[in-house]
Amino acid sequence: MNRKDRRVIETIRFLAADAVEKANSGHPGLPLGSASMAYVLWSRYLKGSATDAKWLDRDRFVLSAGHGSMLLYSLLNLFGYGLTLADLQKFRQWHSKTPGHPEHDMTPGVETSTGPLGQGFANAVGMAIAERRLAAEFNTEDFKIVDHYTYVLAGDGDLMEGISSEASSLAGHLKLGKMIVLYDDNQITIDGATDLTFTENVQMRYEAYGWQVFKVADGNDLESISDAIKLARIDVTRPALIMVRNVIGYGAPSRAGTSEAHGSPLGGDEIQKMKRNFGWEEIDTFVVPEDVSAHLSDLIDQREIERFIWEERFDDYAKKYPEKADKWFRWHEFEIEDSAFDLKNLLASLNQGDATRNSGGKVINSLQNKVENLIGGSADLNGSTKTYLKGAGDFSFDEPSGSNIFFGIREFAMAAICNGISLHGGLRAYASTFLVFSDYLKPAIRLSALMKLPVIYIFTHDSIGVGEDGPTHQPIEHLWMLRSIPNIKVFRPADPKETAVCWVEALKNTAGPSVLILSRQKLPLLPQNQEQARRGGYVVCYEEKSDPDILLIGTGSEVQWLLEAREELLKEDIDARVISMPCLEVFDAQNATYKNSVLPETCGMRLVVEAGSTGGWHKYLGSRGGLITIDHFGASAPGDELMKRFGFSKDSVVDKVRELYGY
């Protein structure tokens, strides 16, 4: 190791240790142990730009082991990404650019929010898929506009989490050879040595997945690390795992190689001993020596040259292929104009009752020509979720231009991979499975919402109406589990036309994820007014007196029972207003005037009907409200029978209204 490299690596280590110490909180062990391999990657291989952190053909670097965030922040500071020493001194503090775990869109150069272990790894699989799909779409024989790698730094915790197994298996199957993982193989976790719980042969496991595996015996052997990366880049048919034997907390005299170095400050005395060992006694905290700055300045300039060359290449590409260039900009702009959707004709084509999953399948195939960069699939359920894009091809190593991804039975990884596709840019990702399995996706959906990613989730088989498959497959609490996540829109349409409106609104929603909840069973067409579903809640039947006697509020398949009940109640001189509420989040965002026109404050008599748990419905009930919901598990029987037995029918609605009126 030459002096220049050694000095930079030591600077990375001391910046990380100083920041954790000042914050009196954090994880110094990984930055100290992984500094050498991270530096080799950033200084010799990682393509990027400090002046344009979002340069579209940059290599992606994912710190999946997000607890080691000070490693990334130190690198971003040293490589000129605008993260100052003052920012490092605010590590883990209020409104700083250096939060405890990396957060997307908060700090230039941070590609994704990591910390929940394994998810960053799976995000990287999505980024590698996006790179290959976009390369197939835009590269020509004379221009490579898309040509970059996805690198991951992962730890033992990442590899233990089940999601990494799902994601690694799919990456090997798809032969994502431009994904390279640096594995911080330090054999220590919070509770102690990994042999307490983790004695599998990782090398054989990844070879079985179809990966290349390289082993580096010494994490400070820069040339061996570099050679492994160089060899990994040659084979673009297999992703690569580079197992680097690091020492957690390297350089800390009494903590190195122990779990004590993992998640707590080293202490001032320990850092001073480190400084003596490295010959840094005279250097204060949070200092980048002048020789380090000079060396890195040259590296930063070299990285910028690559971006300038690419920009000149793209200009030439745009002149020769203007249509492709126009498409490039369209695909990288998530915003979709209202005029892109011919909603009137789309609604006219849905002129009969149907299961909303079937209607959703028709809609997504109608809209794929309007949203050409749509890509996604299901967790082995295309035949059930109806989300296959006809004529769009199946994404694979041999057909990288395909837009249908077969995720296999890997629900959690599917969602995190879609996050990675969305983070990469250029593509609009969707994922689908049964609603009951949203439990498997929930941690990744939460990160979709946290990062404000416009991923679309399609969940079918939405209630006890699933029927004979029984309670294991009948979602009860799932609607409100999803609605409880901040920054998400959950749509549960009541008929085919509402389904179309909700799909369009989901595509227009670029500020966070959207969820479409669709039925297995056939639903009748509502009588009118479905265009208003775009406002989240609306009056389905409006031939009524201005002050209705009771408000009947429902979603999805239950709205039909409200309409039938209304006819019965009119015979008893009870004027019931029927309201469909396909998206509570959208409705709640409407102005007070509109909300009062749908749910007038003067009408305190209200009944909510939804074949799911009660959850947060109370806020809509008024002074004399009632509920028909289900707060227990279902049963195995035909869906129609279950609906009636559990109170979801015209008669049950009428009886409940009578009960509210006291007779």
C-alpha positions as CSV (number, residue, x, y, z in Angstrom):
1,M,0.0,0.0,0.0
2,N,1.6,3.3,-1.1
3,R,1.6,6.3,1.2
4,K,-1.1,8.3,-0.7
5,D,-3.6,5.4,-0.5
6,R,-2.8,4.7,3.1
7,R,-3.3,8.3,4.1
8,V,-6.7,8.5,2.4
9,I,-7.8,5.3,4.1
10,E,-6.7,6.5,7.5
11,T,-8.6,9.8,6.9
12,I,-11.8,7.8,6.1
13,R,-11.3,5.9,9.3
14,F,-10.7,8.9,11.6
15,L,-13.5,11.0,10.1
16,A,-15.9,8.1,10.8
17,A,-14.6,7.5,14.3
18,D,-14.6,11.3,15.1
19,A,-18.2,11.7,13.9
20,V,-19.5,8.8,16.0
21,E,-17.6,10.0,19.0
22,K,-19.0,13.5,18.7
23,A,-22.5,12.3,18.3
24,N,-22.0,9.8,21.1
25,S,-24.0,7.4,18.9
26,G,-23.4,5.3,15.8
27,H,-21.5,2.4,14.4
28,P,-17.7,2.8,14.0
29,G,-16.8,-0.8,13.4
30,L,-17.8,-1.2,9.7
31,P,-16.2,2.1,8.5
32,L,-12.9,1.2,10.2
33,G,-12.9,-2.3,8.8
34,S,-14.2,-1.6,5.3
35,A,-12.4,1.6,4.6
36,S,-9.7,0.0,2.4
37,M,-12.1,-1.9,0.1
38,A,-14.4,1.0,-0.2
39,Y,-11.5,3.3,-1.1
40,V,-10.3,0.9,-3.8
41,L,-13.7,0.8,-5.4
42,W,-14.3,4.6,-5.3
43,S,-10.8,5.6,-6.4
44,R,-10.3,3.0,-9.2
45,Y,-13.6,1.8,-10.5
46,L,-16.7,3.7,-9.3
47,K,-17.9,6.0,-12.1
48,G,-19.6,9.1,-10.8
49,S,-19.6,12.9,-10.7
50,A,-19.3,15.1,-7.7
51,T,-20.8,18.1,-9.6
52,D,-23.8,16.1,-10.8
53,A,-24.6,13.4,-8.3
54,K,-27.6,12.3,-10.4
55,W,-25.7,11.9,-13.6
56,L,-27.8,9.2,-15.4
57,D,-24.9,6.9,-16.4
58,R,-23.1,6.9,-13.1
59,D,-22.3,3.7,-11.4
60,R,-24.6,3.0,-8.4
61,F,-23.1,2.4,-5.0
62,V,-25.5,1.0,-2.4
63,L,-24.3,0.8,1.2
64,S,-26.7,-2.0,2.1
65,A,-25.1,-2.2,5.6
66,G,-26.5,1.2,6.3
67,H,-25.6,1.3,9.9
68,G,-22.0,2.0,8.7
69,S,-23.3,5.3,7.2
70,M,-20.2,7.2,8.3
71,L,-18.1,5.2,5.8
72,L,-20.3,6.6,3.0
73,Y,-20.4,10.1,4.4
74,S,-16.6,10.2,4.7
75,L,-16.3,9.1,1.1
76,L,-18.8,11.7,-0.1
77,N,-16.9,14.4,1.8
78,L,-13.5,13.3,0.4
79,F,-14.7,12.8,-3.2
80,G,-16.2,16.3,-3.3
81,Y,-20.0,15.7,-3.2
82,G,-20.7,18.8,-1.2
83,L,-20.8,17.1,2.2
84,T,-18.7,19.4,4.4
85,L,-16.7,18.7,7.5
86,A,-19.3,20.7,9.3
87,D,-21.9,18.3,8.0
88,L,-19.9,15.4,9.4
89,Q,-19.8,17.1,12.8
90,K,-23.6,17.1,12.8
91,F,-23.8,13.3,12.3
92,R,-27.1,12.0,13.7
93,Q,-28.3,15.5,14.6
94,W,-31.5,17.4,13.8
95,H,-31.8,18.6,10.2
96,S,-28.4,17.4,9.3
97,K,-27.3,15.9,6.0
98,T,-25.7,13.0,7.9
99,P,-28.6,11.0,9.5
100,G,-27.9,7.8,11.4
101,H,-28.7,5.7,8.3
102,P,-28.4,6.9,4.7
103,E,-31.6,8.5,3.5
104,H,-32.5,8.9,-0.2
105,D,-32.8,12.5,-1.5
106,M,-31.4,14.0,1.7
107,T,-27.6,13.7,0.9
108,P,-26.1,14.0,-2.6
109,G,-24.6,10.7,-3.5
110,V,-26.8,8.5,-1.4
111,E,-28.7,6.2,-3.8
112,T,-31.2,4.7,-1.4
113,S,-32.4,4.6,2.2
114,T,-30.7,1.7,3.9
115,G,-30.5,0.3,7.4
116,P,-33.3,-2.4,7.3
117,L,-30.7,-5.1,6.4
118,G,-31.0,-6.9,3.1
119,Q,-33.2,-4.3,1.4
120,G,-30.4,-2.3,0.0
121,F,-29.0,-5.5,-1.5
122,A,-32.4,-6.1,-3.2
123,N,-32.6,-2.5,-4.3
124,A,-29.4,-3.0,-6.1
125,V,-30.8,-6.0,-8.0
126,G,-33.6,-3.6,-9.2
127,M,-31.0,-1.1,-10.2
128,A,-29.1,-3.7,-12.2
129,I,-32.3,-4.8,-13.9
130,A,-33.1,-1.2,-14.8
131,E,-29.6,-0.7,-16.3
132,R,-30.0,-3.7,-18.5
133,R,-33.5,-2.8,-19.6
134,L,-32.6,0.8,-20.5
135,A,-29.4,-0.4,-22.3
136,A,-31.6,-2.6,-24.4
137,E,-33.9,0.2,-25.2
138,F,-31.5,3.0,-25.9
139,N,-28.1,1.7,-26.8
140,T,-27.1,1.4,-30.5
141,E,-24.3,-0.2,-32.3
142,D,-22.4,3.1,-32.4
143,F,-23.5,4.6,-29.0
144,K,-23.5,3.1,-25.5
145,I,-25.6,5.6,-23.6
146,V,-26.3,3.2,-20.8
147,D,-23.3,1.4,-19.5
148,H,-22.7,1.3,-15.8
149,Y,-22.3,-1.1,-12.9
150,T,-24.2,-1.5,-9.6
151,Y,-22.0,-2.0,-6.6
152,V,-23.1,-3.0,-3.1
153,L,-21.3,-3.1,0.2
154,A,-23.0,-5.7,2.3
155,G,-22.4,-7.2,5.7
156,D,-23.1,-10.4,7.5
157,G,-26.5,-9.1,8.6
158,D,-27.5,-8.5,4.9
159,L,-26.6,-12.0,4.0
160,M,-28.5,-13.5,6.9
161,E,-31.8,-11.7,6.1
162,G,-34.1,-13.8,3.9
163,I,-34.6,-11.0,1.4
164,S,-31.0,-11.3,0.3
165,S,-31.5,-14.9,-0.5
166,E,-34.6,-14.1,-2.6
167,A,-32.9,-11.3,-4.4
168,S,-29.6,-13.1,-4.9
169,S,-31.4,-16.1,-6.4
170,L,-33.3,-13.9,-8.9
171,A,-30.1,-12.0,-9.8
172,G,-28.3,-15.2,-10.5
173,H,-31.2,-16.5,-12.6
174,L,-31.3,-13.2,-14.6
175,K,-27.5,-13.2,-15.0
176,L,-27.1,-9.7,-13.8
177,G,-23.4,-9.6,-14.4
178,K,-23.1,-5.9,-13.8
179,M,-23.9,-6.2,-10.2
180,I,-20.9,-6.6,-7.9
181,V,-21.2,-7.1,-4.1
182,L,-18.3,-6.3,-1.7
183,Y,-19.0,-8.5,1.3
184,D,-17.6,-7.2,4.6
185,D,-16.8,-10.7,5.9
186,N,-15.7,-9.6,9.4
187,Q,-17.4,-12.5,11.2
188,I,-18.9,-10.3,13.9
189,T,-22.5,-9.2,14.6
190,I,-24.0,-7.4,17.6
191,D,-24.3,-10.5,19.8
192,G,-20.8,-11.7,19.1
193,A,-19.1,-13.9,16.6
194,T,-21.1,-15.0,13.6
195,D,-20.5,-18.7,14.4
196,L,-23.2,-18.3,17.0
197,T,-25.8,-18.4,14.2
198,F,-24.2,-18.3,10.8
199,T,-22.0,-21.2,9.8
200,E,-23.2,-21.8,6.3
201,N,-20.7,-21.9,3.4
202,V,-21.5,-18.6,1.8
203,Q,-19.2,-19.2,-1.1
204,M,-21.0,-22.4,-2.1
205,R,-24.4,-20.8,-1.5
206,Y,-23.6,-18.0,-4.0
207,E,-22.0,-20.3,-6.5
208,A,-25.2,-22.3,-6.4
209,Y,-27.2,-19.1,-7.1
210,G,-25.1,-18.8,-10.3
211,W,-22.8,-16.0,-9.0
212,Q,-19.0,-15.6,-9.4
213,V,-17.4,-15.7,-6.0
214,F,-13.9,-14.2,-5.1
215,K,-12.2,-14.3,-1.8
216,V,-9.7,-11.8,-0.4
217,A,-7.9,-12.9,2.7
218,D,-6.8,-9.5,3.9
219,G,-9.1,-6.5,3.8
220,N,-6.1,-4.1,3.6
221,D,-4.6,-5.8,0.6
222,L,-5.6,-3.2,-1.9
223,E,-4.2,-4.9,-5.0
224,S,-6.0,-8.2,-4.2
225,I,-9.3,-6.3,-3.8
226,S,-8.7,-4.4,-7.0
227,D,-7.9,-7.6,-8.9
228,A,-11.1,-9.2,-7.7
229,I,-13.2,-6.3,-8.8
230,K,-11.4,-6.2,-12.2
231,L,-12.0,-10.0,-12.7
232,A,-15.7,-9.6,-11.6
233,R,-16.3,-6.9,-14.2
234,I,-15.1,-9.2,-17.1
235,D,-17.9,-11.7,-16.8
236,V,-21.2,-9.8,-17.5
237,T,-23.2,-13.1,-17.4
238,R,-22.9,-13.6,-13.6
239,P,-23.2,-11.2,-10.7
240,A,-20.2,-11.3,-8.4
241,L,-19.7,-11.6,-4.6
242,I,-16.3,-10.6,-3.4
243,M,-15.8,-11.9,0.1
244,V,-13.3,-9.6,1.9
245,R,-12.0,-10.7,5.2
246,N,-12.0,-7.5,7.2
247,V,-11.5,-6.8,10.9
248,I,-14.4,-4.9,12.4
249,G,-13.1,-1.8,14.2
250,Y,-9.7,-2.1,12.5
251,G,-7.1,-0.1,14.4
252,A,-8.9,0.2,17.7
253,P,-6.5,-1.4,20.1
254,S,-9.0,-3.0,22.5
255,R,-12.1,-3.1,20.3
256,A,-10.9,-4.4,16.9
257,G,-12.3,-7.8,16.0
258,T,-15.0,-7.7,18.7
259,S,-18.7,-7.0,18.8
260,E,-17.9,-4.0,21.1
261,A,-16.7,-2.2,18.0
262,H,-20.0,-2.6,16.2
263,G,-22.6,-0.1,17.5
264,S,-21.2,2.3,20.1
265,P,-18.5,5.0,20.2
266,L,-15.0,3.9,20.7
267,G,-14.2,6.5,23.4
268,G,-11.7,9.3,23.4
269,D,-8.9,7.2,24.9
270,E,-9.3,4.5,22.3
271,I,-9.2,7.0,19.5
272,Q,-6.1,8.6,20.9
273,K,-4.4,5.2,21.0
274,M,-5.5,4.6,17.4
275,K,-3.9,7.9,16.4
276,R,-0.6,7.0,18.1
277,N,-0.6,3.6,16.3
278,F,-1.2,5.3,12.9
279,G,1.1,8.2,13.5
280,W,-1.7,10.8,13.7
281,E,-1.0,12.2,17.2
282,E,-0.6,15.7,15.9
283,I,-3.7,15.8,13.8
284,D,-6.9,17.2,15.4
285,T,-10.4,15.8,15.0
286,F,-12.3,16.2,11.7
287,V,-9.2,17.0,9.7
288,V,-8.4,16.2,6.0
289,P,-4.7,16.6,5.6
290,E,-3.5,18.7,2.7
291,D,-1.7,15.8,1.0
292,V,-5.0,13.8,1.1
293,S,-7.0,16.7,-0.4
294,A,-4.4,17.1,-3.2
295,H,-4.5,13.5,-4.1
296,L,-8.3,13.3,-4.1
297,S,-8.5,16.5,-6.1
298,D,-6.8,14.6,-9.0
299,L,-9.2,11.6,-8.6
300,I,-12.2,13.9,-8.6
301,D,-11.1,15.6,-11.8
302,Q,-10.6,12.3,-13.5
303,R,-14.1,11.2,-12.6
304,E,-15.5,14.5,-14.0
305,I,-13.8,13.9,-17.3
306,E,-15.9,10.7,-17.7
307,R,-19.1,12.6,-17.3
308,F,-18.0,15.3,-19.8
309,I,-17.1,12.6,-22.4
310,W,-20.6,11.0,-21.8
311,E,-22.4,14.3,-22.3
312,E,-20.6,14.9,-25.6
313,R,-21.5,11.4,-26.6
314,F,-25.1,11.9,-25.7
315,D,-25.2,15.2,-27.7
316,D,-24.0,13.3,-30.8
317,Y,-26.4,10.5,-30.1
318,A,-29.3,13.0,-29.9
319,K,-28.4,14.5,-33.2
320,K,-28.3,11.1,-34.9
321,Y,-31.2,9.5,-33.1
322,P,-33.5,12.4,-32.1
323,E,-36.5,10.1,-31.5
324,K,-34.6,7.9,-29.1
325,A,-33.3,11.0,-27.3
326,D,-36.8,12.3,-26.9
327,K,-37.9,9.0,-25.5
328,W,-34.9,9.1,-23.1
329,F,-36.1,12.3,-21.6
330,R,-39.7,11.2,-21.5
331,W,-38.8,8.0,-19.7
332,H,-36.7,9.8,-17.1
333,E,-39.5,12.2,-16.3
334,F,-42.1,10.5,-14.0
335,E,-44.7,13.3,-14.4
336,I,-47.5,12.3,-16.7
337,E,-49.8,14.9,-18.3
338,D,-53.5,14.5,-17.9
339,S,-53.9,14.7,-21.6
340,A,-51.9,11.4,-21.9
341,F,-55.0,9.5,-20.7
342,D,-58.2,9.3,-22.8
343,L,-60.3,8.5,-19.8
344,K,-63.6,8.9,-21.6
345,N,-62.9,6.2,-24.1
346,L,-61.2,4.0,-21.5
347,L,-64.3,4.1,-19.3
348,A,-66.6,3.5,-22.3
349,S,-64.7,0.3,-23.0
350,L,-65.6,-1.1,-19.6
351,N,-69.3,-1.4,-20.1
352,Q,-70.2,-4.4,-18.1
353,G,-69.7,-5.8,-14.6
354,D,-66.6,-7.8,-13.9
355,A,-64.1,-8.7,-11.2
356,T,-61.9,-5.6,-10.7
357,R,-58.8,-7.7,-11.1
358,N,-60.0,-8.5,-14.6
359,S,-60.8,-4.9,-15.3
360,G,-57.4,-3.9,-13.9
361,G,-55.8,-6.3,-16.4
362,K,-57.6,-4.6,-19.3
363,V,-56.7,-1.2,-18.0
364,I,-53.0,-1.8,-17.5
365,N,-52.8,-3.2,-21.0
366,S,-54.7,-0.2,-22.4
367,L,-52.3,2.2,-20.6
368,Q,-49.0,0.5,-21.4
369,N,-48.9,2.4,-24.7
370,K,-49.4,5.7,-22.8
371,V,-46.7,4.8,-20.2
372,E,-44.1,3.0,-22.4
373,N,-41.6,2.6,-19.6
374,L,-43.9,0.5,-17.4
375,I,-42.1,-2.6,-16.1
376,G,-43.1,-5.2,-13.5
377,G,-44.8,-8.4,-12.8
378,S,-46.1,-10.7,-10.1
379,A,-44.9,-13.2,-7.5
380,D,-45.8,-16.2,-9.6
381,L,-49.4,-15.0,-10.0
382,N,-49.9,-13.4,-13.4
383,G,-52.9,-15.6,-14.1
384,S,-54.6,-14.4,-10.9
385,T,-53.5,-10.8,-10.7
386,K,-54.0,-10.2,-14.4
387,T,-50.9,-7.9,-14.5
388,Y,-49.1,-9.4,-17.5
389,L,-48.3,-6.8,-20.2
390,K,-49.3,-8.4,-23.5
391,G,-46.9,-8.0,-26.3
392,A,-44.3,-6.4,-24.1
393,G,-41.9,-9.4,-23.8
394,D,-40.5,-11.2,-20.8
395,F,-37.4,-9.6,-19.3
396,S,-34.4,-12.0,-19.2
397,F,-30.7,-12.2,-20.1
398,D,-31.6,-13.2,-23.6
399,E,-34.5,-10.7,-23.9
400,P,-33.4,-7.6,-21.9
401,S,-36.0,-5.4,-23.8
402,G,-38.9,-7.3,-22.1
403,S,-41.1,-5.4,-19.6
404,N,-42.6,-8.4,-17.8
405,I,-40.5,-9.6,-14.9
406,F,-41.2,-13.0,-13.5
407,F,-40.3,-12.5,-9.8
408,G,-41.1,-16.0,-8.7
409,I,-42.4,-16.7,-5.2
410,R,-40.2,-13.9,-3.7
411,E,-42.7,-11.3,-2.5
412,F,-40.4,-9.2,-0.2
413,A,-37.6,-9.1,-2.8
414,M,-40.1,-8.2,-5.5
415,A,-41.1,-5.1,-3.7
416,A,-37.6,-4.1,-2.8
417,I,-36.4,-4.7,-6.4
418,C,-39.2,-2.5,-7.7
419,N,-37.9,0.2,-5.3
420,G,-34.5,-0.2,-6.8
421,I,-35.9,0.0,-10.4
422,S,-37.7,3.2,-9.4
423,L,-34.6,4.6,-7.6
424,H,-32.5,4.0,-10.7
425,G,-34.7,6.2,-12.8
426,G,-36.1,5.8,-16.4
427,L,-38.7,3.1,-15.6
428,R,-42.0,2.9,-13.8
429,A,-42.2,-0.2,-11.7
430,Y,-45.2,-2.2,-10.4
431,A,-45.6,-5.4,-8.4
432,S,-48.5,-7.7,-7.8
433,T,-49.7,-10.5,-5.6
434,F,-52.7,-11.4,-3.3
435,L,-53.6,-8.8,-0.7
436,V,-53.1,-11.3,2.1
437,F,-49.5,-11.5,1.1
438,S,-48.9,-7.8,1.4
439,D,-47.6,-8.8,4.9
440,Y,-44.6,-10.2,3.1
441,L,-44.0,-6.9,1.2
442,K,-44.8,-4.5,4.0
443,P,-41.2,-3.5,5.0
444,A,-40.4,-2.7,1.4
445,I,-43.7,-0.8,0.9
446,R,-42.8,1.2,3.9
447,L,-39.5,2.2,2.3
448,S,-41.3,3.0,-0.9
449,A,-43.3,5.5,1.1
450,L,-40.3,6.8,3.1
451,M,-38.4,7.5,-0.2
452,K,-41.5,8.8,-2.0
453,L,-41.1,6.3,-4.8
454,P,-43.9,6.0,-7.3
455,V,-44.1,2.2,-7.3
456,I,-47.5,0.7,-7.9
457,Y,-48.6,-2.3,-5.9
458,I,-51.5,-4.4,-7.2
459,F,-53.1,-6.6,-4.6
460,T,-56.0,-8.9,-5.7
461,H,-58.3,-11.3,-3.8
462,D,-59.2,-8.5,-1.5
463,S,-61.5,-9.9,1.2
464,I,-63.3,-12.9,2.6
465,G,-64.9,-13.0,-0.8
466,V,-61.8,-15.2,-1.7
467,G,-63.9,-18.0,-0.3
468,E,-62.9,-21.6,-0.1
469,D,-59.2,-21.0,0.3
470,G,-60.0,-20.1,3.9
471,P,-58.7,-17.7,6.5
472,T,-55.0,-18.1,5.6
473,H,-55.8,-16.5,2.2
474,Q,-58.5,-14.0,3.3
475,P,-57.2,-10.5,4.2
476,I,-58.8,-8.9,7.2
477,E,-56.5,-6.3,8.7
478,H,-54.5,-5.6,5.6
479,L,-56.4,-2.6,4.2
480,W,-55.8,-0.6,7.4
481,M,-52.2,-1.9,7.7
482,L,-51.5,-0.3,4.3
483,R,-53.5,2.8,5.0
484,S,-51.5,3.3,8.2
485,I,-48.3,3.9,6.3
486,P,-47.6,7.6,5.8
487,N,-47.3,9.0,2.2
488,I,-49.2,6.2,0.5
489,K,-52.4,6.1,-1.5
490,V,-54.6,3.0,-1.2
491,F,-57.3,2.6,-3.8
492,R,-60.1,0.0,-3.5
493,P,-62.4,0.5,-6.5
494,A,-66.0,-0.6,-6.5
495,D,-66.5,-1.5,-10.2
496,P,-64.6,-1.7,-13.5
497,K,-64.9,2.0,-14.3
498,E,-63.6,3.1,-10.8
499,T,-60.7,0.7,-11.4
500,A,-59.8,2.6,-14.5
501,V,-59.9,5.9,-12.8
502,C,-57.8,4.6,-9.9
503,W,-55.2,3.1,-12.2
504,V,-54.9,6.5,-13.9
505,E,-54.6,8.3,-10.6
506,A,-52.0,5.8,-9.4
507,L,-49.9,6.5,-12.5
508,K,-50.3,10.2,-12.0
509,N,-49.1,9.9,-8.4
510,T,-45.4,10.5,-8.5
511,A,-45.0,11.6,-4.8
512,G,-45.1,8.2,-3.3
513,P,-46.4,4.6,-3.8
514,S,-49.9,3.7,-4.8
515,V,-51.8,0.5,-3.9
516,L,-54.6,-0.9,-6.0
517,I,-56.8,-3.4,-4.1
518,L,-58.9,-5.5,-6.5
519,S,-61.5,-8.2,-6.2
520,R,-61.6,-11.8,-7.3
521,Q,-65.4,-11.9,-7.5
522,K,-67.4,-10.1,-10.2
523,L,-68.8,-6.7,-9.3
524,P,-71.7,-4.9,-11.1
525,L,-71.3,-1.5,-12.7
526,L,-72.2,1.4,-10.5
527,P,-75.0,3.5,-12.0
528,Q,-73.0,6.7,-12.7
529,N,-70.4,9.3,-11.7
530,Q,-67.3,7.1,-11.5
531,E,-65.1,9.8,-12.9
532,Q,-65.3,11.4,-9.5
533,A,-63.4,8.5,-8.0
534,R,-60.3,10.6,-8.8
535,R,-61.3,12.7,-5.7
536,G,-61.1,9.7,-3.4
537,G,-64.7,9.8,-2.3
538,Y,-67.9,10.8,-4.1
539,V,-71.7,10.4,-4.2
540,V,-72.7,7.5,-6.3
541,C,-76.4,8.3,-6.4
542,Y,-77.3,11.9,-6.4
543,E,-81.1,11.9,-7.2
544,E,-81.9,12.8,-3.6
545,K,-83.0,15.6,-1.4
546,S,-80.3,18.0,-0.3
547,D,-80.2,16.8,3.3
548,P,-80.1,13.0,3.2
549,D,-81.3,11.0,6.3
550,I,-78.3,8.7,6.4
551,L,-74.9,8.3,4.7
552,L,-74.0,4.9,3.5
553,I,-70.2,4.7,3.0
554,G,-68.4,1.8,1.5
555,T,-65.5,0.7,-0.7
556,G,-64.9,-2.0,-3.2
557,S,-67.3,-4.9,-3.5
558,E,-69.5,-3.7,-0.6
559,V,-70.8,-0.6,-2.5
560,Q,-73.2,-2.8,-4.4
561,W,-75.0,-3.8,-1.2
562,L,-75.3,-0.1,-0.2
563,L,-77.1,0.7,-3.5
564,E,-79.5,-2.3,-3.1
565,A,-80.1,-1.3,0.5
566,R,-80.9,2.3,-0.5
567,E,-83.8,1.1,-2.7
568,E,-85.3,-0.8,0.3
569,L,-84.8,2.1,2.6
570,L,-86.6,4.5,0.2
571,K,-89.7,2.3,0.7
572,E,-89.4,3.1,4.4
573,D,-89.1,6.8,3.6
574,I,-85.4,6.9,4.5
575,D,-83.3,8.8,2.1
576,A,-79.9,7.2,2.1
577,R,-77.0,8.7,0.3
578,V,-74.5,6.2,-1.1
579,I,-70.9,7.2,-1.1
580,S,-68.0,5.3,-2.6
581,M,-64.7,6.0,-0.9
582,P,-62.0,4.3,-3.1
583,C,-59.1,6.2,-1.6
584,L,-59.3,7.8,1.8
585,E,-56.0,9.5,1.5
586,V,-57.1,11.3,-1.7
587,F,-60.4,12.2,-0.2
588,D,-58.9,13.6,3.0
589,A,-56.7,15.9,0.9
590,Q,-59.7,17.5,-0.8
591,N,-60.8,21.0,0.4
592,A,-63.4,21.3,3.1
593,T,-66.1,22.5,0.8
594,Y,-65.9,19.3,-1.4
595,K,-65.6,17.0,1.6
596,N,-68.7,18.6,3.2
597,S,-70.6,18.2,-0.1
598,V,-70.0,14.4,0.1
599,L,-70.2,14.0,3.9
600,P,-72.3,16.9,5.1
601,E,-71.6,17.7,8.7
602,T,-75.3,18.2,9.2
603,C,-75.9,14.5,8.7
604,G,-74.7,12.6,11.7
605,M,-76.4,9.3,10.9
606,R,-73.8,7.3,9.0
607,L,-73.0,3.7,8.3
608,V,-69.6,2.4,7.0
609,V,-69.5,-1.0,5.3
610,E,-66.2,-2.6,4.4
611,A,-65.2,-6.3,4.4
612,G,-62.0,-5.6,6.4
613,S,-61.1,-4.6,10.0
614,T,-62.6,-1.5,11.5
615,G,-59.3,0.3,11.7
616,G,-59.6,4.1,11.4
617,W,-63.2,4.3,10.1
618,H,-64.4,5.9,13.2
619,K,-63.3,9.4,12.1
620,Y,-66.0,9.3,9.3
621,L,-68.9,8.1,11.5
622,G,-70.4,11.3,12.8
623,S,-72.5,11.6,15.9
624,R,-74.7,8.5,15.3
625,G,-72.5,6.2,13.3
626,G,-72.5,2.5,12.8
627,L,-70.2,-0.1,11.3
628,I,-70.4,-3.3,9.4
629,T,-66.8,-4.5,9.3
630,I,-65.0,-7.7,10.3
631,D,-62.5,-7.9,13.2
632,H,-62.0,-11.6,13.2
633,F,-60.6,-14.2,10.8
634,G,-62.7,-15.7,8.0
635,A,-63.5,-19.3,7.2
636,S,-63.4,-21.8,4.4
637,A,-66.7,-21.7,2.4
638,P,-67.9,-20.2,-0.9
639,G,-67.3,-16.4,-1.0
640,D,-71.0,-15.5,-1.4
641,E,-72.0,-17.5,1.6
642,L,-69.2,-16.0,3.7
643,M,-70.2,-12.5,2.8
644,K,-73.8,-13.1,3.9
645,R,-72.8,-14.9,7.1
646,F,-70.5,-12.2,8.2
647,G,-73.0,-9.4,7.5
648,F,-72.1,-8.1,4.0
649,S,-75.4,-8.1,2.1
650,K,-78.3,-5.8,1.3
651,D,-80.3,-7.2,4.2
652,S,-77.6,-6.7,6.7
653,V,-77.2,-3.1,5.7
654,V,-81.0,-2.5,6.0
655,D,-81.1,-4.2,9.4
656,K,-78.2,-2.1,10.6
657,V,-79.9,1.1,9.5
658,R,-83.0,0.1,11.3
659,E,-81.0,-0.6,14.4
660,L,-79.4,2.9,14.2
661,Y,-82.9,4.4,13.9
662,G,-84.0,2.3,16.9
663,Y,-86.5,-0.1,15.4
